[in-house]
Amino acid sequence: MQKEMYFGVGVSPLSYEEILADLDNRMKEGKKSTIIAVNPEKVMAAEKNEQLRELINNSTYGIADGVGILLASKLKKGQVTSRVTGVDMMDRLLQFAAEKGYRVFMYGAKEEVVSTAVKKIEEKYPNIIIAGYENGYVQDPKQVVDKINAAKADLLFVAMGSPKQELWIREHMDSLSAKVYQGVGGSFDVFAGHVKRAPAFYRKLGLEWFYRLMKEPKRLKRQMALPKFLLKVVRSK
């Protein structure tokens, strides 16, 4: 599919619904798919980091996670019309799996985080099949791969932080039978209830970053990537 390019980094101009419809077809055809969240900070880093750039560009879907990507697309008169956040994409995929009967495996985070997240997800989606989970502190990758395959997982969520989680997926995907792979960062903490998201008001306006900045002023240096990115987009027009 055609991606929009931002300084050598591709972003998929698809909505949640379009991604799920495309994934459904790809799964039926036996194809493997990867999902990676893209925001201005990651674009700026990938411009200088060839490995990160390749990870994003080789993914099936580089979702427009940051509001900066949406604004940049509007400036360029592009096709990205809405944000597709990593945590919400995971939630949509969980609902999709529950409806379709697909099997889910969750890998990463601390034991108490991933186990609590599994419990909360099963409460939210009673029909879901969480075929297995493993914390992120197991030292033997083969042990994890074998456990995922034994669970006959269709969807795999990996929570290690980016780009570590995407590198892990790339390294082991050929040995895994799952069809859908998403690196989800701290999303297990959100599902476990250990981390609270911004109120819906902020999320609807694309100001989740501002809410987090108010809560954690030390994030200011990271958040400066947004104005730098948008200024660079304007200059490149």
C-alpha positions in Angstrom: 0.0 0.0 0.0 1.1 3.6 -0.6 2.6 5.4 2.4 3.1 9.1 2.9 6.8 9.9 3.3 8.2 12.3 5.9 11.9 12.7 5.6 12.4 9.2 4.4 10.0 7.6 6.9 6.7 6.1 5.6 3.3 6.5 7.3 0.2 4.5 6.4 -2.8 6.9 5.8 -5.3 4.3 7.0 -8.0 4.5 9.7 -8.5 1.8 12.4 -11.3 0.3 10.3 -9.3 0.2 7.1 -6.3 -1.4 8.9 -8.6 -4.1 10.4 -10.3 -4.8 7.1 -7.0 -5.1 5.4 -5.5 -7.3 8.2 -8.5 -9.6 8.1 -7.9 -10.2 4.4 -4.1 -10.7 4.9 -4.7 -13.2 7.7 -7.1 -15.2 5.6 -4.4 -15.3 2.9 -1.8 -16.5 5.5 0.3 -13.3 5.3 2.2 -11.9 8.2 1.7 -8.2 9.1 3.6 -5.9 11.4 2.4 -2.6 13.0 4.6 0.1 14.3 3.6 3.5 15.8 5.1 6.6 14.2 5.3 10.0 15.8 7.4 13.2 15.1 10.0 12.2 17.7 10.4 8.8 16.0 10.6 10.4 12.5 13.3 12.8 13.7 15.3 9.9 15.2 14.8 7.7 12.2 16.1 10.4 9.8 19.5 9.9 11.5 19.2 6.2 12.4 19.1 3.9 9.4 18.2 0.8 11.4 15.1 2.5 12.9 14.1 3.9 9.5 14.3 0.5 8.0 12.2 -1.0 10.8 9.5 1.6 10.2 9.6 1.4 6.4 9.6 -2.4 6.3 6.5 -2.6 8.5 3.1 -3.4 7.0 1.5 -0.5 8.8 3.3 2.6 10.1 0.5 4.1 12.0 0.1 7.8 12.6 0.4 7.8 16.4 1.3 11.4 17.0 -0.9 14.5 16.4 2.2 16.0 14.7 1.9 13.4 11.8 -1.8 14.4 11.3 -0.9 18.1 11.2 2.0 17.5 8.9 -0.3 15.6 6.5 -2.7 18.5 6.5 0.1 20.9 5.7 1.2 18.6 2.8 -2.5 18.1 1.7 -1.9 14.4 2.4 -4.2 11.5 3.1 -3.8 11.0 6.9 -7.1 12.2 8.3 -7.0 10.8 11.8 -4.6 9.6 14.5 -4.2 5.8 15.0 -2.6 5.5 18.4 -0.6 2.4 19.4 -2.7 1.7 22.6 -6.0 2.2 20.8 -4.8 0.1 17.8 -4.0 -2.7 20.3 -7.5 -2.3 21.9 -9.2 -2.5 18.4 -7.1 -5.6 17.6 -8.2 -7.2 20.9 -11.8 -6.6 20.1 -11.2 -7.9 16.5 -9.6 -11.0 18.0 -12.6 -11.6 20.3 -15.1 -11.2 17.5 -13.2 -13.4 15.1 -12.0 -16.1 17.5 -8.3 -15.4 17.0 -5.8 -16.4 19.6 -3.7 -13.7 21.4 -0.3 -13.8 23.1 1.2 -11.0 25.2 4.9 -10.8 25.7 6.9 -8.2 27.8 6.7 -6.0 30.8 6.9 -7.1 34.5 5.1 -10.3 35.6 2.6 -8.3 37.7 1.9 -5.9 34.8 1.3 -8.4 32.0 -0.7 -10.9 34.2 -2.9 -8.0 35.5 -3.4 -6.7 31.9 -4.4 -10.2 30.8 -7.0 -10.4 33.6 -8.4 -6.9 32.8 -8.6 -7.6 29.1 -10.5 -10.9 29.7 -12.9 -9.0 31.8 -13.4 -6.4 29.1 -13.7 -8.9 26.3 -15.2 -12.1 27.8 -15.0 -14.0 24.4 -11.3 -13.3 23.9 -8.8 -16.1 23.8 -5.6 -15.1 25.5 -3.7 -18.2 24.5 -0.7 -17.3 26.7 1.6 -14.6 28.0 5.2 -14.2 29.2 6.9 -11.4 31.1 9.8 -9.6 29.5 12.5 -10.9 31.8 12.9 -14.4 30.4 16.5 -14.7 29.2 16.1 -17.4 26.6 14.5 -16.2 23.4 13.9 -19.7 22.1 11.9 -20.5 25.3 9.6 -17.5 24.5 9.3 -18.4 20.8 8.4 -22.0 21.6 5.8 -20.9 24.2 4.2 -18.5 21.6 4.1 -21.3 19.0 2.7 -23.8 21.4 -0.1 -21.4 22.2 -0.9 -21.3 18.5 -1.1 -17.5 18.7 -2.6 -15.5 15.8 -1.8 -12.1 17.2 1.3 -11.2 19.2 1.8 -8.0 21.2 5.3 -7.3 22.4 6.0 -4.7 25.1 9.6 -3.8 25.4 9.8 -0.2 24.3 10.8 1.0 20.8 12.9 0.0 18.9 13.8 -3.0 21.1 10.4 -4.6 20.6 10.5 -4.1 16.8 14.0 -5.5 16.6 12.8 -8.6 18.6 9.9 -9.1 16.3 12.1 -8.8 13.2 14.6 -11.2 14.6 12.1 -13.9 15.5 9.2 -13.5 13.2 10.3 -16.2 10.7 10.3 -18.7 13.6 6.9 -17.7 14.8 3.5 -18.8 13.5 1.6 -15.7 14.5 0.2 -13.6 11.7 -0.1 -10.1 13.3 2.7 -8.4 15.3 2.5 -5.1 17.2 5.1 -3.5 19.4 3.1 -1.8 22.0 5.5 0.0 24.4 3.9 0.7 27.7 0.4 -0.3 26.7 0.3 -3.3 29.0 0.6 -0.8 31.9 -2.4 1.1 30.5 -4.5 -2.1 30.2 -3.4 -3.2 33.7 -4.6 0.1 35.1 -1.1 1.1 36.3 -0.9 4.1 34.0 -3.8 6.4 33.4 -4.3 7.9 29.9 -5.2 11.5 29.4 -8.9 12.3 29.8 -11.0 11.8 26.7 -11.2 15.6 26.2 -7.5 15.9 25.6 -7.3 12.8 23.5 -10.2 14.0 21.2 -8.4 17.3 20.6 -5.0 15.6 20.0 -3.6 17.1 23.2 -2.6 13.9 25.0 1.0 15.0 24.7 0.2 18.3 26.5 -1.6 16.5 29.3 1.4 14.2 29.8 3.7 17.2 29.7 1.7 18.9 32.5 2.0 15.7 34.5 5.7 15.1 33.7 7.4 18.5 32.9 10.7 16.5 32.4 9.2 15.4 29.1 9.7 18.9 27.7 13.0 18.0 25.9 11.3 15.1 24.1 8.2 17.1 23.3 10.4 19.7 21.5 10.6 17.2 18.6 7.0 18.2 17.7 7.6 21.9 16.8 11.0 21.1 15.2 9.3 18.4 13.1 6.4 20.7 12.0 8.8 23.6 11.2 10.9 21.2 9.1 7.7 20.1 7.2 6.8 23.8 6.5 10.2 24.5 5.2 10.2 21.5 3.0 6.9 22.4 1.2 
